[in-house]
């Protein structure tokens, strides 16, 4: 973060920018600009945060809150009492200055451009606005790696997508410790996504921010150079990371590694990279944190929408045009992070199918991989916070997502198209025979050598005519002869069928074969290119037992090996259910094993059946196993048939008559067995009928459940809107409470002021009715608390002032105050002053009487007059 060598003088007003001086504000800010997002309970957190920022820090703070759009906020006045910095409510096109605090006004959205704040009318309806996300994204775009975001107390997940954008640009994210937050939803949402650089109580965040600014990386116009003396320490850090996590970060750019390492050094206040390497050796948990810092994947739905539109309008239709009916496209999302781009591809594919209105059935299989296991686990869930509404259009959100508590989940149709796995793209085997390969914003972190190897590897993985989709900051470099750009402005490339001579794909150690033009060693035949495939076929045909993959209902999905001895098509309409196709001799054993395996979720084996093969009975063993892994086969069952050796028949001892009797006994037992099997078959048919009835009832219940789910989604939407309104009301309530406390203090001050001056004050409205009076007024007018609202003419008192009502009306008419000395019947004197009562808006709303006791002054005046009067003449008595 660049720091200004000169700190501008603090202007309390922060004036608006004019077109004439807009050029001056067009450059990047020379001082840190910190965006702060807070919601419910945020006032207390903001006061603690700003109270710990030292004077003259040179930073500027922009506060974004959820505010009631119909209420005039007093947040600037409340915060001004806690900080020496200038606090102002934002006006449109206000330029940011250092040592200042800016507060978003109610019912406005706010962005920043070249250090200038701009206000917009909200586009989202009340209750669904995400102003923190909107501003943080703008801040990240404007300041890039210098952007700083702070998340404080609040409900919901507003701000999560915003700090994601800040992390994408390499900025800093600080989050209040949820344990110290009044409402922990907003801080916890940012922490759960692994986006927080610093998590601490709110009072400690300013100190950690200042420490990071003093030591943290300061972006310059070029890449930061790694000093020669630091190379060794950096390599030791890579070794520690590989030993601890098993992940090799050596293909990363040295500058990228150095920036991330420097960020962690700044947080821990470590000055030398060698010292940080020793710190890693002594603190293994810091190695895990550094690995997470390096693996943070910042992604979003439909990033660069124009490129996704191009993929839907041109690339996918071109692939589908050459696909036979029932065909499947294969795609790979390398470095998928939390899966947004993989799901985006699935959604775009469905939209392309609907637009083309093809008559055949086509599908898309997406393999999404990432090095970060935690990110892959999150991606599998297919669940995101409600803030994705800013990235996903409302129509797509309604169709391809279901609203659940706390966010949105991708529908089953979309989730089933994507298979997630953990993979190191630079070391592990790639997916092959691909039609689409997405690798966005991964290459920019790797060295040029690693980029070149991956581009060559990607070409090897793609089919002829397949598409490579890169990030907007990435290109294919020197491999332009291998790909043709789909559009000059996009980063979508099509694999050329015939390419000029180029280096072969630099495959990792998992797969090596002679490069073109290199002969194998003498006496060693060159292995066929499909050696692996041929070997697998031999193993499957000669050594693997016949097997069938079925659904939980018994519908056959895949057949391996020769199963003709165990299965045969049933007469009548084609039925691919295994229970309809299994031979009669195996039906009971298979049904029993399947039910037990499905119920107990354990492998079950039955070996009592015999099947006739070549005119002789053979013993058969049936094994049913419910599959749990891989994820794509979860819930399916694998049925394996194995022939057992048939024991030799033993003739019973005795004479021939005994043999005949034994044969009769065998025939009788076989007859009973057939009857038992017929009875079992009848029972099974009855069970099947009952099952169909239960299935029909289940479908009705499922329909009812969908209706209830739809109602629940509507209630969830209403609850979110009510939650947002509740946050606004809480903010208003806190401001009103602060205003009430201020009024209470002012009331106490005024009470003490009036009592200390002993000035009796009487407030009347425009009709000269009593509105309020101070202590001591009851000694002049004999007032009681219940006299409020009585006309002035109804009051009796000790003043000898009959023209008092007329003088009051005259003051109301002319607005000229009146002052007289008035005597009282008990001998006291008062100065009676009558003045108009003016409101804050300068509106006349009655009159004010003040009475000052001047009895002592009158007494002294009388005594002085008496002393100054000449004595009577001597002869006057006569």
HUUR-V902168 format. One record per helix or strand of 3 or more residues. SS is the DSSP state (helix for helix, strand for strand). FROM is the first residue (numbers start at 0). TO is the last residue. If there is no record, write none. Layout:
# HUUR-V902168
ss/from/to
SS/FROM/TO
SS/FROM/TO
This chain:
# HUUR-V902168
ss/from/to
helix/18/20
helix/23/25
strand/32/37
helix/41/50
strand/59/64
helix/74/79
strand/85/88
strand/99/102
strand/108/112
strand/115/119
helix/130/145
strand/147/150
helix/159/167
strand/171/175
helix/177/179
helix/184/191
strand/197/199
helix/201/214
helix/227/244
helix/253/267
helix/272/281
helix/283/294
helix/304/320
strand/327/333
helix/339/355
strand/362/369
helix/372/380
strand/382/384
helix/385/389
helix/393/399
strand/400/403
strand/406/409
helix/411/414
strand/417/421
strand/433/438
helix/442/444
helix/447/460
strand/461/469
helix/476/478
strand/482/484
strand/491/494
helix/530/541
strand/546/549
strand/554/559
helix/577/580
helix/583/599
strand/603/612
strand/615/625
helix/630/632
strand/636/643
helix/655/756
strand/759/763
strand/768/772
helix/777/780
helix/784/786
helix/791/793
helix/803/813
strand/817/823
strand/828/837
strand/843/852
helix/854/867
helix/873/875
